[in-house]
Amino acid sequence: MSVIEKRKTLYTAVAADEYDTRHHGAINFPLYQNSLFAFETHEAFDRAMADAGREHHIYSRGNNPTVRYLEEKISELEGGESAKCFASGMGAISAAVLSIVAQGDHIVCVNQAYGPTREFLGSYLQRFGIETTFVDGSLLENWRNAVRPNTKLFYLESPTTMMFELQDIPACTELAKQIGAATIIDGTWATPCFQQPLAMGVDLVIHSISKYLSGHSDCIGGVVIGSNRWMDRLSRTEYMLFGGVMTAHTAAAVMRGLRTLPLRMERHESSGLRVAMHLSNQPYVTRVNHPGLPFHPQYDLARRQLTGYSSLFSFESNEPPEKLKEFANRLGLFKIGVSWGGYESLITVNRVQPDQSSDEKVVVRVYVGLEDPDDLIQDIDAAWASLN
Ligand SMILES: *Cc1c(COP(=O)(O)O)cnc(C)c1O
């Protein structure tokens, strides 16, 4: 069942599901603004403590009903057994990684992973004797060559969110299984609507909820989804001990956004492809990096492992960066900013070094929001024309 079909589960009013009887037919799941949950008898309290609060509500650092409701919805969308929500995407990423590696272990990570992720794996974890090798993730050979006897984790991000390169997810997970390593993927770009990594053998999927999942540029959050085997461990240790958990307030706001996720993603997909195609026909554009365009070098792989395309992509140009920045200044509908996934379209001009051996180049990253795509195309053409 595709996620676009699964969207019924998101639109299902709370009144129709298991929470029915306690909530007066409320359409939205109630906001449990509680740190504390108390018990009628000490025996009931003892039972809850024995279960470490997994099924029972004791204290909201462990298990808040509103957050739990969101976790169940996301887990269902992703096809996982369970999920845990964090205070940010980085909270989810750092907890997921640390639930797998220990001192002396080695990680292989895709080159173009999210900047703070690269810093966490490549620099921060060195303090604890954990080493990371970064590879051009588009070739399986590179993953194989980077493997050491102590490799415990393959960290994927597919597609990456500046150059939009893919990794062959089933091939990477198969190789990881052969060598006894776990796999994590950052699936923020595709959302559970367009990519189902757990079905391709990935152990843990993470998303920054701050982007498309919440969808309105008003929340910071993250989530880890997986099988109970991995998630139980993570819940007991990194989740409970670091304490970087999502608040009930945020969970309620995310739930409001999540209910329209499939609708929004359908619109982002069609608008994103139209704007990307339009840019690919402009004389000032030398290349568009969007995995849904037939001339993307990994288009066949994209068709195999994505069921759709989100609306963040980039283009390259031979024009000087100053001129590209002035172009950005003159756009009316595109704002200049980084955190995509909300209503507003965005643009930034970036210097990128795709890997250690290549030269730095200028890459313009474009996020297509929910405005009318005709208006966005007009905005682009008018801004560029006004420069010349
Ligand atoms: C934003 C982002 C993150 C980090 O999420 P936060 O919620 O900002 O901590 C991780 N991965 C990708 C691909 C992102 O875009």
Boltz pocket constraint, residues with backbone or C-beta under 6 A from the ligand:
constraints:
  - pocket:
      binder: B
      contacts: [[A, 87], [A, 88], [A, 89], [A, 90], [A, 91], [A, 114], [A, 161], [A, 186], [A, 188], [A, 189], [A, 208], [A, 209], [A, 210], [A, 211], [A, 220], [A, 221], [A, 222]]
      max_distance: 6.0
